[in-house]
Amino acid sequence: MELSTKDILTKKILDSQEMVRDYEVFSKKVEDTEIVDLFKDYAEECGIQAANLKKILNNKYSDR
């Protein structure tokens, strides 16, 4: 099955959002403050990626 560009963007948005959730959960389960901070940073970066991908999806593929 070949995915369209819209399908790929949607999948990567969901993947990035899942990564945000994972890093947030993991940051609460580890005790090393350096790793906690790193996971929080990664969660934020993944959130930015998801937002940017969503913006592209909405701009290029929204039903008008």
FENDA-V944363 format. One record per backbone hydrogen bond with DSSP energy under -0.5 kcal/mol. NH is the residue of the N-H (numbers start at 1). CO is the residue of the C=O. E is the energy in kcal/mol with one decimal. If there is no record, write none. Layout:
nh:NH co:CO e:E
nh:NH co:CO e:E
This chain:
nh:8 co:4 e:-2.4
nh:9 co:5 e:-2.7
nh:10 co:6 e:-2.4
nh:11 co:7 e:-2.5
nh:12 co:8 e:-2.6
nh:13 co:9 e:-2.3
nh:14 co:10 e:-2.2
nh:15 co:11 e:-2.6
nh:16 co:12 e:-2.5
nh:17 co:13 e:-2.5
nh:18 co:14 e:-2.2
nh:19 co:15 e:-2.1
nh:20 co:16 e:-2.1
nh:21 co:17 e:-2.1
nh:22 co:18 e:-2.7
nh:23 co:19 e:-2.9
nh:24 co:20 e:-2.4
nh:25 co:21 e:-2.6
nh:26 co:22 e:-3.1
nh:27 co:23 e:-2.3
nh:28 co:24 e:-0.8
nh:28 co:25 e:-0.9
nh:29 co:25 e:-0.5
nh:29 co:26 e:-1.2
nh:30 co:26 e:-1.3
nh:33 co:31 e:-0.6
nh:36 co:32 e:-2.5
nh:37 co:33 e:-2.5
nh:38 co:34 e:-2.0
nh:39 co:35 e:-3.0
nh:40 co:36 e:-2.2
nh:41 co:37 e:-2.3
nh:42 co:38 e:-2.6
nh:43 co:39 e:-2.5
nh:44 co:40 e:-2.0
nh:45 co:41 e:-2.5
nh:46 co:42 e:-2.7
nh:47 co:43 e:-2.0
nh:48 co:44 e:-2.1
nh:49 co:45 e:-2.3
nh:50 co:46 e:-2.6
nh:51 co:47 e:-2.4
nh:52 co:48 e:-2.6
nh:53 co:49 e:-2.6
nh:54 co:50 e:-2.5
nh:55 co:51 e:-2.2
nh:56 co:52 e:-2.0
nh:57 co:53 e:-2.7
nh:58 co:54 e:-2.8
nh:59 co:55 e:-2.5
nh:60 co:56 e:-2.7
nh:61 co:57 e:-2.4
nh:62 co:58 e:-0.9
nh:64 co:62 e:-0.6
